[in-house]
Amino acid sequence: MSADVLHSYRMQVARGVRRLAVDDTEQVADLLEQLGYPQGETNVAERLQRWVEHPDGASFVWDERGRLLGVIAAHIIPSFEKDGAWLRIVALAVSESARGRGIGTSLVAAAETFGLMRGCSSVEVTSMRTREGAHAFYRALGYHDRSDAAGRFLRQLP
């Protein structure tokens, strides 16, 4: 990766972006609830602690004077069938009141920078079909919908 490419990504990461801290638990839970993921009975602090400590994971927040307006979590996955690795954005949430301000773009740039620094060659993100605004957001960032090329199968374990 060239220094110019990395510099370009770092320039997109705004001053409000910082690494997630376990102290952010309550505000991150609120952001996830805005996306429709109830957090009431779950152990959010324990989950966030695992993300903070995981060597192949990264999570960032947009902090505006102590008020969190966004969060992103991403994980590096080594390729099995070829050399290298890829980055998977696991979650991205921006406060409903702060959307359209570039917060999501900066958070994605932070995650992508993490991936580039760790040798990732691509990024994957999934989004429910009902989230048309999210799809438009990802397309605007240069992501391509590949759902017609591959299926996604899910099975709950007992």
C-alpha positions in Angstrom: 0.0 0.0 0.0 1.4 3.4 -0.9 1.8 6.2 1.6 -0.4 8.4 -0.6 -3.3 5.9 -0.4 -3.0 5.7 3.4 -2.7 9.4 3.7 -5.9 9.8 1.6 -7.8 7.6 4.0 -6.5 9.2 7.1 -7.6 12.6 5.8 -11.2 11.4 5.7 -11.1 10.5 9.4 -12.4 13.6 11.2 -11.2 14.8 14.6 -14.3 13.4 16.3 -13.3 9.8 15.7 -11.6 7.9 18.4 -11.3 4.3 19.5 -14.2 2.7 21.4 -13.8 2.5 25.2 -15.7 0.3 27.6 -17.0 3.5 29.3 -19.0 4.1 26.1 -21.3 1.2 26.8 -24.5 3.1 27.6 -24.3 5.4 24.6 -23.3 2.6 22.2 -26.3 0.6 23.4 -28.5 3.6 22.6 -27.1 3.8 19.1 -27.7 0.1 18.5 -31.2 0.4 19.7 -31.8 3.2 17.2 -31.0 0.6 14.5 -33.6 -1.8 16.0 -31.3 -4.0 18.1 -32.7 -4.0 21.7 -29.9 -4.0 24.2 -31.9 -4.1 27.5 -31.2 -7.6 28.6 -27.8 -8.1 26.9 -24.4 -7.6 28.5 -23.2 -4.7 26.3 -20.2 -3.9 28.5 -18.8 -7.4 28.3 -19.3 -7.5 24.5 -17.6 -4.1 24.1 -14.7 -5.3 26.3 -14.1 -8.2 23.9 -14.0 -5.8 21.0 -11.6 -3.4 22.7 -9.2 -6.3 23.5 -9.5 -8.3 20.2 -6.3 -8.0 18.2 -8.1 -8.5 14.8 -11.1 -6.2 15.6 -11.4 -2.5 15.7 -14.2 -0.3 16.9 -14.4 3.5 16.7 -16.9 6.1 17.8 -17.6 9.6 16.8 -17.4 11.7 20.0 -18.7 15.2 20.1 -17.8 16.6 23.4 -18.7 13.5 25.3 -21.8 12.7 23.3 -21.4 9.7 21.0 -23.1 10.3 17.6 -21.8 7.1 15.8 -20.1 3.8 16.2 -18.5 1.3 13.9 -17.0 -2.2 14.5 -14.9 -4.1 11.9 -13.0 -7.4 12.0 -10.1 -8.7 9.9 -10.7 -12.1 8.3 -7.7 -13.9 6.8 -8.3 -15.4 3.4 -8.2 -19.2 3.3 -8.2 -19.7 -0.5 -5.6 -17.0 -1.3 -3.0 -14.8 0.3 -4.1 -11.8 2.2 -7.1 -10.8 4.3 -10.3 -8.8 4.1 -12.2 -6.5 6.4 -15.8 -7.0 7.5 -17.8 -4.1 8.8 -19.9 -5.8 11.5 -21.9 -2.8 12.7 -22.3 0.9 11.8 -24.7 3.1 13.6 -25.1 6.9 13.4 -27.6 8.8 15.6 -30.8 9.6 13.8 -30.3 13.3 14.7 -26.8 13.4 13.2 -27.1 11.6 9.9 -26.0 13.5 6.8 -23.1 15.2 8.6 -20.3 13.0 7.3 -20.0 11.0 10.6 -20.7 7.6 8.9 -18.2 8.4 6.1 -15.5 9.3 8.7 -16.2 6.1 10.7 -16.0 3.9 7.6 -12.7 5.7 6.6 -11.4 4.9 10.1 -12.3 1.2 9.7 -10.9 1.0 6.2 -7.7 2.7 7.4 -7.4 0.0 10.1 -7.9 -2.7 7.4 -5.3 -1.1 5.0 -2.8 -0.9 7.8 -3.3 -4.7 8.4 -3.0 -5.7 4.8 -6.7 -6.1 3.8 -7.4 -5.9 0.1 -11.2 -5.5 0.3 -14.1 -4.7 2.6 -17.5 -6.4 3.1 -20.6 -5.1 4.7 -24.1 -6.5 4.9 -27.2 -4.5 5.3 -30.9 -5.6 5.6 -32.8 -5.1 2.4 -35.2 -2.7 4.2 -32.4 -0.2 4.9 -32.5 1.6 1.6 -30.8 4.7 3.0 -27.9 2.6 4.2 -27.6 1.0 0.7 -27.5 4.4 -0.9 -24.8 5.5 1.6 -22.6 2.5 0.9 -23.0 2.9 -2.9 -22.0 6.6 -2.6 -18.8 5.4 -0.9 -18.0 3.1 -3.8 -19.4 -0.2 -2.4 -21.1 -2.6 -4.9 -24.1 -4.7 -4.1 -23.0 -8.3 -4.8 -26.0 -10.1 -3.4 -26.9 -11.3 -6.9 -23.5 -13.1 -7.1 -23.6 -15.0 -3.8 -26.2 -16.1 -1.3 -26.0 -15.5 2.4 -27.1 -18.5 4.5 -27.7 -18.3 8.2 -28.5 -21.1 10.7 -29.0 -20.6 14.4 -27.0 -23.0 16.6 -28.7 -24.7 19.5 
